[in-house]
Amino acid sequence: MPVLRPYLILDIRLLLGEALVIQSIRIIAVSFLLLLFCRSNAAQTPNPAANGPASQDSAGFYPGWTLGTRFEGSTSSDGKVFDLGTAAGYNFSHRFGIDLGIPYFFVGTPTTIKGKNPQAVSGTGLGDLGANVRFFLPGKSTNYASTIHLGAPTGDKSKGFSTGHATWNWSNHIEHGWGNFTPYIDGSVGNTVPDTHHFRRPFMTFGYNAAFEAGTEADAGPVSLSASAYDVAPWGTQTVVSRVFRCGSGAKCASAGKTTNRKNYLNSSVSTGDANLARDNGFNASAEFKPKALKNIDLEADYSRSVPLRLNTFSFGIALDIAGVLRSRASQSH
């Protein structure tokens, strides 16, 4: 998984279309109320709270119950994917924790699809229920984090919110700090290509793959900047489920046959092919802002360039650590 500026409200209206405006405004209103609730207490919070269920600092996870929400989205020429995610969990120690969450998607379809096939327009709905098992091992200058993610196919495959299969992903993160700079390497393996905060893909995949990312982060107080390069290396048969081209009502959501078209998700709800269908690589850039007066809020802006898809994607994220807010209120009442 705050305040959305006026130009973001206008962008969401244009990007999602009239049918989604009311729902988007509701989310913005709720986020704004949560921000006001947080602002009145964050300035007196005795200890910085973890930013969401998965967050940790050099001391590790915050022990106890966790609850967080995040509103994020990506926009590109291939479609717009927004989601509001909420997760709750429990950290058994500074090193080990679990959480459970589910996203609610808002998808805007490209004009080219709307014009050619109005029935294929996507929309809104719940995604797959997900569980995370997290492990964190800090060091004097090097930190290691590992997460096992399990997904249940609870989303609507016809809208591209699920692959229709149970999914898993094991990710690992290593970072080493040098002053204000922190180089890092990420590596993961699984049977689906997961979304990242840089790139909410206009499709989902089902098939074995390994993903890698390497970059560095520069921390300048409340603002941090990062740049990285990534590579997704699949193997075996791959299935791509489009989020921007809906399966017809009453129709079986299945591929018509194997394809080599990397952007067939703009023409068909489900596509199958060899490993090249899901192969990807490119680079990312990100800026994150953590207001000192609002220690439970994270604001983020991202850019991603996919070289094989020739796709530029701009993303944003607004996260609220609800558990941190509640801990702050509890500490003030004593």
PAMI-763269 format. One record per residue (C-alpha): x, y, z; residue number from 1; residue in one letter. Coordinates in steps of 0.1 Angstrom, whole numbers, plus 2048, in hexadecimal, padded with zeros to 3 digits. Example, Ala and Ser with C-alpha at 12.3 -4.5 7.8 and 13.67 -1.06 7.14 Angstrom:
BEGIN
<site u="87B" v="7D3" w="84E" num="1" residuo="A"/>
<site u="889" v="7F5" w="847" num="2" residuo="S"/>
//
This chain:
BEGIN
<site u="800" v="800" w="800" num="1" residuo="M"/>
<site u="7E5" v="86C" w="816" num="2" residuo="P"/>
<site u="7E0" v="889" w="802" num="3" residuo="V"/>
<site u="7DC" v="887" w="7DC" num="4" residuo="L"/>
<site u="7E3" v="8A9" w="7CB" num="5" residuo="R"/>
<site u="7C9" v="8B8" w="7B4" num="6" residuo="P"/>
<site u="7DB" v="8AF" w="794" num="7" residuo="Y"/>
<site u="7DC" v="88B" w="79F" num="8" residuo="L"/>
<site u="7B6" v="88C" w="7A3" num="9" residuo="I"/>
<site u="7B3" v="89A" w="780" num="10" residuo="L"/>
<site u="7CB" v="87F" w="772" num="11" residuo="D"/>
<site u="7B7" v="863" w="783" num="12" residuo="I"/>
<site u="797" v="871" w="773" num="13" residuo="R"/>
<site u="7A7" v="871" w="751" num="14" residuo="L"/>
<site u="7B9" v="850" w="755" num="15" residuo="L"/>
<site u="79E" v="83A" w="763" num="16" residuo="L"/>
<site u="77F" v="848" w="752" num="17" residuo="G"/>
<site u="75E" v="854" w="75F" num="18" residuo="E"/>
<site u="753" v="832" w="76B" num="19" residuo="A"/>
<site u="770" v="831" w="785" num="20" residuo="L"/>
<site u="770" v="856" w="790" num="21" residuo="V"/>
<site u="758" v="851" w="7AD" num="22" residuo="I"/>
<site u="76B" v="833" w="7BB" num="23" residuo="Q"/>
<site u="78C" v="846" w="7B8" num="24" residuo="S"/>
<site u="77E" v="864" w="7CA" num="25" residuo="I"/>
<site u="772" v="84E" w="7E7" num="26" residuo="R"/>
<site u="795" v="840" w="7EB" num="27" residuo="I"/>
<site u="7A4" v="863" w="7EA" num="28" residuo="I"/>
<site u="78C" v="86F" w="804" num="29" residuo="A"/>
<site u="793" v="851" w="81B" num="30" residuo="V"/>
<site u="7B9" v="856" w="817" num="31" residuo="S"/>
<site u="7B5" v="87B" w="81F" num="32" residuo="F"/>
<site u="7A2" v="873" w="83F" num="33" residuo="L"/>
<site u="7BC" v="85A" w="84A" num="34" residuo="L"/>
<site u="7D7" v="874" w="844" num="35" residuo="L"/>
<site u="7C5" v="88D" w="85A" num="36" residuo="L"/>
<site u="7C2" v="872" w="875" num="37" residuo="F"/>
<site u="7E7" v="86A" w="872" num="38" residuo="C"/>
<site u="7F2" v="88F" w="871" num="39" residuo="R"/>
<site u="7E3" v="897" w="893" num="40" residuo="S"/>
<site u="7F8" v="87C" w="8A4" num="41" residuo="N"/>
<site u="817" v="876" w="890" num="42" residuo="A"/>
<site u="82A" v="895" w="89C" num="43" residuo="A"/>
<site u="82A" v="887" w="8C0" num="44" residuo="Q"/>
<site u="832" v="863" w="8B7" num="45" residuo="T"/>
<site u="84E" v="858" w="8CE" num="46" residuo="P"/>
<site u="85D" v="83E" w="8B6" num="47" residuo="N"/>
<site u="85D" v="83D" w="890" num="48" residuo="P"/>
<site u="844" v="823" w="885" num="49" residuo="A"/>
<site u="84A" v="80A" w="86A" num="50" residuo="A"/>
<site u="83B" v="814" w="849" num="51" residuo="N"/>
<site u="823" v="7F8" w="841" num="52" residuo="G"/>
<site u="821" v="7D4" w="84A" num="53" residuo="P"/>
<site u="841" v="7CB" w="838" num="54" residuo="A"/>
<site u="857" v="7E8" w="843" num="55" residuo="S"/>
<site u="876" v="7E6" w="858" num="56" residuo="Q"/>
<site u="894" v="7FB" w="860" num="57" residuo="D"/>
<site u="8B7" v="7F1" w="86C" num="58" residuo="S"/>
<site u="8A7" v="7E5" w="88D" num="59" residuo="A"/>
<site u="890" v="7CD" w="87A" num="60" residuo="G"/>
<site u="86A" v="7CA" w="87B" num="61" residuo="F"/>
<site u="854" v="7DB" w="895" num="62" residuo="Y"/>
<site u="848" v="7BE" w="8AB" num="63" residuo="P"/>
<site u="823" v="7B8" w="8AF" num="64" residuo="G"/>
<site u="804" v="7BD" w="899" num="65" residuo="W"/>
<site u="807" v="7D0" w="878" num="66" residuo="T"/>
<site u="7ED" v="7E1" w="863" num="67" residuo="L"/>
<site u="7F4" v="7F7" w="844" num="68" residuo="G"/>
<site u="7E4" v="803" w="824" num="69" residuo="T"/>
<site u="7F3" v="80F" w="803" num="70" residuo="R"/>
<site u="7E3" v="821" w="7E5" num="71" residuo="F"/>
<site u="7F9" v="81E" w="7C6" num="72" residuo="E"/>
<site u="7F7" v="81E" w="7A1" num="73" residuo="G"/>
<site u="809" v="81E" w="780" num="74" residuo="S"/>
<site u="800" v="82F" w="75F" num="75" residuo="T"/>
<site u="80E" v="828" w="73C" num="76" residuo="S"/>
<site u="803" v="828" w="718" num="77" residuo="S"/>
<site u="7F8" v="803" w="71E" num="78" residuo="D"/>
<site u="7DF" v="80B" w="73A" num="79" residuo="G"/>
<site u="7DB" v="817" w="75D" num="80" residuo="K"/>
<site u="7DC" v="800" w="77B" num="81" residuo="V"/>
<site u="7D4" v="80E" w="79E" num="82" residuo="F"/>
<site u="7CF" v="7FA" w="7BE" num="83" residuo="D"/>
<site u="7C6" v="7FF" w="7E2" num="84" residuo="L"/>
<site u="7D6" v="7E5" w="7F7" num="85" residuo="G"/>
<site u="7D1" v="7DD" w="81C" num="86" residuo="T"/>
<site u="7E6" v="7C4" w="831" num="87" residuo="A"/>
<site u="7E6" v="7B8" w="855" num="88" residuo="A"/>
<site u="7FF" v="7A2" w="865" num="89" residuo="G"/>
<site u="814" v="79A" w="884" num="90" residuo="Y"/>
<site u="83A" v="79E" w="88A" num="91" residuo="N"/>
<site u="845" v="784" w="8A2" num="92" residuo="F"/>
<site u="867" v="795" w="8A7" num="93" residuo="S"/>
<site u="87D" v="7AF" w="897" num="94" residuo="H"/>
<site u="888" v="794" w="87E" num="95" residuo="R"/>
<site u="868" v="780" w="874" num="96" residuo="F"/>
<site u="845" v="78A" w="86B" num="97" residuo="G"/>
<site u="826" v="780" w="856" num="98" residuo="I"/>
<site u="80A" v="793" w="846" num="99" residuo="D"/>
<site u="7EB" v="78E" w="831" num="100" residuo="L"/>
<site u="7DD" v="7A7" w="818" num="101" residuo="G"/>
<site u="7C7" v="7AD" w="7F9" num="102" residuo="I"/>
<site u="7C6" v="7C8" w="7DF" num="103" residuo="P"/>
<site u="7A9" v="7D9" w="7CE" num="104" residuo="Y"/>
<site u="7B0" v="7E2" w="7AA" num="105" residuo="F"/>
<site u="7A5" v="800" w="795" num="106" residuo="F"/>
<site u="7B0" v="7FB" w="770" num="107" residuo="V"/>
<site u="7AD" v="814" w="753" num="108" residuo="G"/>
<site u="7AE" v="805" w="730" num="109" residuo="T"/>
<site u="7C0" v="816" w="713" num="110" residuo="P"/>
<site u="7AB" v="829" w="6FA" num="111" residuo="T"/>
<site u="7B5" v="812" w="6DE" num="112" residuo="T"/>
<site u="7A5" v="7F4" w="6F0" num="113" residuo="I"/>
<site u="786" v="808" w="6F9" num="114" residuo="K"/>
<site u="781" v="813" w="6D4" num="115" residuo="G"/>
<site u="786" v="7F0" w="6C5" num="116" residuo="K"/>
<site u="775" v="7DB" w="6DF" num="117" residuo="N"/>
<site u="760" v="7ED" w="6FA" num="118" residuo="P"/>
<site u="757" v="7CC" w="70A" num="119" residuo="Q"/>
<site u="77C" v="7C6" w="712" num="120" residuo="A"/>
<site u="77E" v="7E3" w="729" num="121" residuo="V"/>
<site u="78B" v="7DA" w="74C" num="122" residuo="S"/>
<site u="780" v="7E9" w="76D" num="123" residuo="G"/>
<site u="782" v="7E3" w="792" num="124" residuo="T"/>
<site u="783" v="7C6" w="7AA" num="125" residuo="G"/>
<site u="796" v="7B3" w="7C5" num="126" residuo="L"/>
<site u="7B7" v="7A3" w="7BD" num="127" residuo="G"/>
<site u="7C7" v="783" w="7CB" num="128" residuo="D"/>
<site u="7C9" v="77E" w="7F0" num="129" residuo="L"/>
<site u="7EE" v="77D" w="7FA" num="130" residuo="G"/>
<site u="802" v="772" w="818" num="131" residuo="A"/>
<site u="826" v="77B" w="81F" num="132" residuo="N"/>
<site u="840" v="76B" w="836" num="133" residuo="V"/>
<site u="85C" v="783" w="83D" num="134" residuo="R"/>
<site u="87F" v="77F" w="84B" num="135" residuo="F"/>
<site u="898" v="79B" w="852" num="136" residuo="F"/>
<site u="8BC" v="798" w="85C" num="137" residuo="L"/>
<site u="8CE" v="7B9" w="863" num="138" residuo="P"/>
<site u="8F4" v="7BE" w="864" num="139" residuo="G"/>
<site u="90C" v="7D9" w="86D" num="140" residuo="K"/>
<site u="90D" v="7E6" w="849" num="141" residuo="S"/>
<site u="8FA" v="7CB" w="835" num="142" residuo="T"/>
<site u="8D5" v="7C1" w="838" num="143" residuo="N"/>
<site u="8C4" v="7A3" w="82A" num="144" residuo="Y"/>
<site u="89E" v="79E" w="827" num="145" residuo="A"/>
<site u="88A" v="781" w="818" num="146" residuo="S"/>
<site u="865" v="77E" w="811" num="147" residuo="T"/>
<site u="850" v="760" w="806" num="148" residuo="I"/>
<site u="830" v="76B" w="7F6" num="149" residuo="H"/>
<site u="812" v="754" w="7F0" num="150" residuo="L"/>
<site u="7F4" v="75E" w="7DB" num="151" residuo="G"/>
<site u="7D1" v="74E" w="7DA" num="152" residuo="A"/>
<site u="7BD" v="752" w="7BA" num="153" residuo="P"/>
<site u="7A1" v="767" w="7C9" num="154" residuo="T"/>
<site u="7A1" v="782" w="7AE" num="155" residuo="G"/>
<site u="78D" v="784" w="78E" num="156" residuo="D"/>
<site u="7A1" v="775" w="771" num="157" residuo="K"/>
<site u="78A" v="783" w="757" num="158" residuo="S"/>
<site u="795" v="7A6" w="763" num="159" residuo="K"/>
<site u="7B9" v="79D" w="766" num="160" residuo="G"/>
<site u="7BA" v="79E" w="78C" num="161" residuo="F"/>
<site u="7C5" v="77A" w="78F" num="162" residuo="S"/>
<site u="7D7" v="760" w="77A" num="163" residuo="T"/>
<site u="7BE" v="746" w="787" num="164" residuo="G"/>
<site u="7DA" v="733" w="798" num="165" residuo="H"/>
<site u="7EA" v="732" w="7BA" num="166" residuo="A"/>
<site u="80B" v="746" w="7B8" num="167" residuo="T"/>
<site u="82B" v="748" w="7CB" num="168" residuo="W"/>
<site u="84A" v="75E" w="7CC" num="169" residuo="N"/>
<site u="86A" v="75D" w="7E1" num="170" residuo="W"/>
<site u="87C" v="77E" w="7E1" num="171" residuo="S"/>
<site u="89D" v="788" w="7F1" num="172" residuo="N"/>
<site u="8AC" v="7AA" w="7F7" num="173" residuo="H"/>
<site u="8D0" v="7B3" w="801" num="174" residuo="I"/>
<site u="8DC" v="7D7" w="807" num="175" residuo="E"/>
<site u="8FC" v="7E7" w="814" num="176" residuo="H"/>
<site u="8FE" v="80A" w="821" num="177" residuo="G"/>
<site u="91A" v="823" w="81A" num="178" residuo="W"/>
<site u="911" v="844" w="82A" num="179" residuo="G"/>
<site u="8F2" v="851" w="819" num="180" residuo="N"/>
<site u="8F4" v="838" w="7FC" num="181" residuo="F"/>
<site u="8E7" v="814" w="7FE" num="182" residuo="T"/>
<site u="8ED" v="7FD" w="7E1" num="183" residuo="P"/>
<site u="8D6" v="7DF" w="7DF" num="184" residuo="Y"/>
<site u="8CF" v="7BF" w="7CC" num="185" residuo="I"/>
<site u="8AD" v="7AD" w="7CA" num="186" residuo="D"/>
<site u="8A8" v="78A" w="7BD" num="187" residuo="G"/>
<site u="888" v="775" w="7BC" num="188" residuo="S"/>
<site u="87A" v="755" w="7AD" num="189" residuo="V"/>
<site u="855" v="74B" w="7A9" num="190" residuo="G"/>
<site u="839" v="741" w="792" num="191" residuo="N"/>
<site u="82D" v="765" w="78B" num="192" residuo="T"/>
<site u="83E" v="786" w="784" num="193" residuo="V"/>
<site u="835" v="79C" w="7A1" num="194" residuo="P"/>
<site u="82C" v="7C1" w="79F" num="195" residuo="D"/>
<site u="844" v="7D9" w="7AE" num="196" residuo="T"/>
<site u="840" v="7FD" w="7BB" num="197" residuo="H"/>
<site u="850" v="808" w="79B" num="198" residuo="H"/>
<site u="83A" v="7F5" w="783" num="199" residuo="F"/>
<site u="816" v="7E9" w="787" num="200" residuo="R"/>
<site u="814" v="7D5" w="768" num="201" residuo="R"/>
<site u="7F6" v="7D6" w="750" num="202" residuo="P"/>
<site u="7F6" v="7B0" w="752" num="203" residuo="F"/>
<site u="7FE" v="792" w="769" num="204" residuo="M"/>
<site u="813" v="774" w="760" num="205" residuo="T"/>
<site u="812" v="74F" w="76A" num="206" residuo="F"/>
<site u="832" v="73C" w="764" num="207" residuo="G"/>
<site u="854" v="736" w="774" num="208" residuo="Y"/>
<site u="86C" v="754" w="775" num="209" residuo="N"/>
<site u="889" v="763" w="787" num="210" residuo="A"/>
<site u="88B" v="789" w="78C" num="211" residuo="A"/>
<site u="8A9" v="79F" w="795" num="212" residuo="F"/>
<site u="8AD" v="7C3" w="79D" num="213" residuo="E"/>
<site u="8CD" v="7D7" w="7A7" num="214" residuo="A"/>
<site u="8D0" v="7FB" w="7B0" num="215" residuo="G"/>
<site u="8D8" v="815" w="7CA" num="216" residuo="T"/>
<site u="8C5" v="82C" w="7E1" num="217" residuo="E"/>
<site u="8D0" v="84E" w="7EC" num="218" residuo="A"/>
<site u="8C1" v="859" w="80D" num="219" residuo="D"/>
<site u="8BE" v="87E" w="814" num="220" residuo="A"/>
<site u="8AA" v="881" w="834" num="221" residuo="G"/>
<site u="884" v="87F" w="82C" num="222" residuo="P"/>
<site u="88B" v="87B" w="807" num="223" residuo="V"/>
<site u="89C" v="85D" w="7F7" num="224" residuo="S"/>
<site u="8A4" v="857" w="7D3" num="225" residuo="L"/>
<site u="8AB" v="836" w="7C2" num="226" residuo="S"/>
<site u="8B5" v="828" w="79F" num="227" residuo="A"/>
<site u="8B7" v="804" w="794" num="228" residuo="S"/>
<site u="8B7" v="7EC" w="777" num="229" residuo="A"/>
<site u="8A2" v="7CC" w="776" num="230" residuo="Y"/>
<site u="89F" v="7AC" w="763" num="231" residuo="D"/>
<site u="884" v="791" w="761" num="232" residuo="V"/>
<site u="88F" v="76F" w="755" num="233" residuo="A"/>
<site u="872" v="756" w="750" num="234" residuo="P"/>
<site u="874" v="732" w="744" num="235" residuo="W"/>
<site u="85B" v="71A" w="737" num="236" residuo="G"/>
<site u="838" v="721" w="72B" num="237" residuo="T"/>
<site u="82A" v="743" w="736" num="238" residuo="Q"/>
<site u="806" v="750" w="739" num="239" residuo="T"/>
<site u="7FF" v="775" w="738" num="240" residuo="V"/>
<site u="7DD" v="781" w="746" num="241" residuo="V"/>
<site u="7D4" v="7A4" w="73B" num="242" residuo="S"/>
<site u="7C8" v="7BE" w="754" num="243" residuo="R"/>
<site u="7BD" v="7D6" w="738" num="244" residuo="V"/>
<site u="7AA" v="7BE" w="721" num="245" residuo="F"/>
<site u="78D" v="7AD" w="732" num="246" residuo="R"/>
<site u="782" v="78A" w="72A" num="247" residuo="C"/>
<site u="75F" v="78A" w="71A" num="248" residuo="G"/>
<site u="741" v="785" w="730" num="249" residuo="S"/>
<site u="739" v="760" w="733" num="250" residuo="G"/>
<site u="757" v="757" w="71E" num="251" residuo="A"/>
<site u="773" v="73F" w="729" num="252" residuo="K"/>
<site u="792" v="753" w="731" num="253" residuo="C"/>
<site u="7AC" v="73F" w="71E" num="254" residuo="A"/>
<site u="7C7" v="745" w="704" num="255" residuo="S"/>
<site u="7BE" v="73F" w="6DF" num="256" residuo="A"/>
<site u="7E1" v="730" w="6DA" num="257" residuo="G"/>
<site u="805" v="738" w="6DE" num="258" residuo="K"/>
<site u="811" v="75B" w="6D4" num="259" residuo="T"/>
<site u="833" v="76D" w="6D2" num="260" residuo="T"/>
<site u="822" v="790" w="6D4" num="261" residuo="N"/>
<site u="831" v="7A0" w="6F3" num="262" residuo="R"/>
<site u="813" v="7B8" w="6F5" num="263" residuo="K"/>
<site u="7F8" v="7A0" w="6EE" num="264" residuo="N"/>
<site u="7E9" v="7AA" w="710" num="265" residuo="Y"/>
<site u="7DB" v="7C8" w="6FD" num="266" residuo="L"/>
<site u="7C8" v="7B1" w="6E5" num="267" residuo="N"/>
<site u="7BE" v="792" w="6FA" num="268" residuo="S"/>
<site u="7B4" v="78B" w="71D" num="269" residuo="S"/>
<site u="7CB" v="76C" w="720" num="270" residuo="V"/>
<site u="7EB" v="765" w="70C" num="271" residuo="S"/>
<site u="803" v="748" w="70D" num="272" residuo="T"/>
<site u="826" v="743" w="6FF" num="273" residuo="G"/>
<site u="84A" v="73A" w="707" num="274" residuo="D"/>
<site u="861" v="74C" w="71F" num="275" residuo="A"/>
<site u="865" v="76A" w="709" num="276" residuo="N"/>
<site u="841" v="774" w="70E" num="277" residuo="L"/>
<site u="848" v="77F" w="732" num="278" residuo="A"/>
<site u="86D" v="788" w="730" num="279" residuo="R"/>
<site u="874" v="7AB" w="73A" num="280" residuo="D"/>
<site u="890" v="7C3" w="744" num="281" residuo="N"/>
<site u="895" v="7E8" w="749" num="282" residuo="G"/>
<site u="89D" v="803" w="763" num="283" residuo="F"/>
<site u="88B" v="815" w="77F" num="284" residuo="N"/>
<site u="88D" v="836" w="791" num="285" residuo="A"/>
<site u="87B" v="83F" w="7B2" num="286" residuo="S"/>
<site u="877" v="85C" w="7CA" num="287" residuo="A"/>
<site u="869" v="856" w="7ED" num="288" residuo="E"/>
<site u="85E" v="870" w="807" num="289" residuo="F"/>
<site u="859" v="869" w="82C" num="290" residuo="K"/>
<site u="84C" v="889" w="83D" num="291" residuo="P"/>
<site u="85B" v="88E" w="85F" num="292" residuo="K"/>
<site u="83A" v="89B" w="86D" num="293" residuo="A"/>
<site u="827" v="87D" w="85F" num="294" residuo="L"/>
<site u="83D" v="85F" w="868" num="295" residuo="K"/>
<site u="822" v="846" w="85E" num="296" residuo="N"/>
<site u="81F" v="852" w="83B" num="297" residuo="I"/>
<site u="834" v="849" w="81C" num="298" residuo="D"/>
<site u="831" v="85B" w="7FB" num="299" residuo="L"/>
<site u="842" v="84D" w="7DC" num="300" residuo="E"/>
<site u="846" v="855" w="7B6" num="301" residuo="A"/>
<site u="855" v="83D" w="79E" num="302" residuo="D"/>
<site u="85F" v="838" w="77A" num="303" residuo="Y"/>
<site u="866" v="818" w="767" num="304" residuo="S"/>
<site u="871" v="811" w="744" num="305" residuo="R"/>
<site u="86B" v="7EE" w="735" num="306" residuo="S"/>
<site u="883" v="7E9" w="717" num="307" residuo="V"/>
<site u="872" v="7CB" w="706" num="308" residuo="P"/>
<site u="850" v="7DA" w="70A" num="309" residuo="L"/>
<site u="85C" v="7FD" w="701" num="310" residuo="R"/>
<site u="847" v="80A" w="71D" num="311" residuo="L"/>
<site u="84B" v="828" w="734" num="312" residuo="N"/>
<site u="837" v="825" w="755" num="313" residuo="T"/>
<site u="832" v="83F" w="770" num="314" residuo="F"/>
<site u="826" v="835" w="792" num="315" residuo="S"/>
<site u="81E" v="843" w="7B4" num="316" residuo="F"/>
<site u="818" v="834" w="7D7" num="317" residuo="G"/>
<site u="809" v="841" w="7F7" num="318" residuo="I"/>
<site u="80D" v="82B" w="816" num="319" residuo="A"/>
<site u="7FE" v="82E" w="839" num="320" residuo="L"/>
<site u="80A" v="81A" w="857" num="321" residuo="D"/>
<site u="7E9" v="817" w="86A" num="322" residuo="I"/>
<site u="7F9" v="802" w="885" num="323" residuo="A"/>
<site u="812" v="81D" w="88B" num="324" residuo="G"/>
<site u="7F7" v="837" w="88F" num="325" residuo="V"/>
<site u="7E5" v="821" w="8A8" num="326" residuo="L"/>
<site u="805" v="81C" w="8BC" num="327" residuo="R"/>
<site u="80A" v="841" w="8BD" num="328" residuo="S"/>
<site u="7E7" v="847" w="8CA" num="329" residuo="R"/>
<site u="7EB" v="82C" w="8E4" num="330" residuo="A"/>
<site u="80C" v="83A" w="8F1" num="331" residuo="S"/>
<site u="7FD" v="85D" w="8F3" num="332" residuo="Q"/>
<site u="7E0" v="850" w="908" num="333" residuo="S"/>
<site u="7F7" v="843" w="923" num="334" residuo="H"/>
//
